[in-house]
Amino acid sequence: MKKLIAGLMALMMVLGLAAACAEGLTTLEAGKLIYSTSPDFPPFEYRDDNDNIVGIEPELMALIAEKIGLTAEPLPMDFDGALLAARADLGAKADLVVSGVTVTEERKAIYDFTDPYTTITQAIVSKNGAVTKDQLNDVIIGVQSGTTGQLYAEDNFKNVTKYETYSLAFQALQNGQVDCVLLDDAVGNAYVKKIPGLGSQPTDCEIEEYAFGVNKGNTALLDAINAALQELKDDGTVEAIILKYNE
């Protein structure tokens, strides 16, 4: 009986701490942390065989939400839509965007970014890895709309075709409609592992930082997420999750 009472008291303490963390936080729906995401971006977010949204970022969001007394809930859509859904100035449908979002000066004016949790750079994926950075001006490049890959390609090369999702971009690559896809290196490596006959080549693009874009002005939520994220960095959880999905 004493063990049972002790167990119940411990559970009540945990629930009490979670409630205390959630107090003072404003989200679109009480008790939930709704994040917009484009789940065609392995290993960061994608659908498994049971149509569940999984990956590095959904796993991180579940842990962060738990630490601040909320339940994480993904709101799936294409990448452009995910960016728009977390904009406070447009009547946000999500509390934050979590979709492999690179921190840029332009985006800082729209969202309050959390601390970065990882870095990436751009890569070129093509059949057998045949297309190199020196050939990009002479080929048709596929990109996902709204990404830094699109911005870099359109600023520097002649023939760029945009797609709503990477799934469509890679279908186009396999069908010969584009010669390569320009995208974040970790995502490119995931597609190379998934689709036989593809290979990856590096670019000379700058290193980019990934973070989560919180509704502009929701400082309390931003601070809470940052505190939880820092704990997950400090205890090695962030690194372990990244390694888990890149094995």
Secondary structure as GFF3:
##gff-version 3
##sequence-region A 1 247
A	DSSP	alpha_helix	2	22	.	.	.	ID=ss1
A	DSSP	beta_strand	32	37	.	.	.	ID=ss2
A	DSSP	beta_strand	40	41	.	.	.	ID=ss3
A	DSSP	beta_strand	45	47	.	.	.	ID=ss4
A	DSSP	beta_strand	53	54	.	.	.	ID=ss5
A	DSSP	alpha_helix	56	67	.	.	.	ID=ss6
A	DSSP	beta_strand	71	76	.	.	.	ID=ss7
A	DSSP	alpha_helix	79	85	.	.	.	ID=ss8
A	DSSP	three_ten_helix	88	90	.	.	.	ID=ss9
A	DSSP	beta_strand	96	102	.	.	.	ID=ss10
A	DSSP	alpha_helix	105	108	.	.	.	ID=ss11
A	DSSP	beta_strand	111	113	.	.	.	ID=ss12
A	DSSP	beta_strand	118	120	.	.	.	ID=ss13
A	DSSP	beta_strand	122	127	.	.	.	ID=ss14
A	DSSP	three_ten_helix	133	138	.	.	.	ID=ss15
A	DSSP	beta_strand	141	144	.	.	.	ID=ss16
A	DSSP	alpha_helix	148	156	.	.	.	ID=ss17
A	DSSP	beta_strand	160	163	.	.	.	ID=ss18
A	DSSP	alpha_helix	166	174	.	.	.	ID=ss19
A	DSSP	beta_strand	180	184	.	.	.	ID=ss20
A	DSSP	alpha_helix	185	194	.	.	.	ID=ss21
A	DSSP	beta_strand	198	202	.	.	.	ID=ss22
A	DSSP	beta_strand	208	215	.	.	.	ID=ss23
A	DSSP	alpha_helix	219	234	.	.	.	ID=ss24
A	DSSP	alpha_helix	237	244	.	.	.	ID=ss25
###
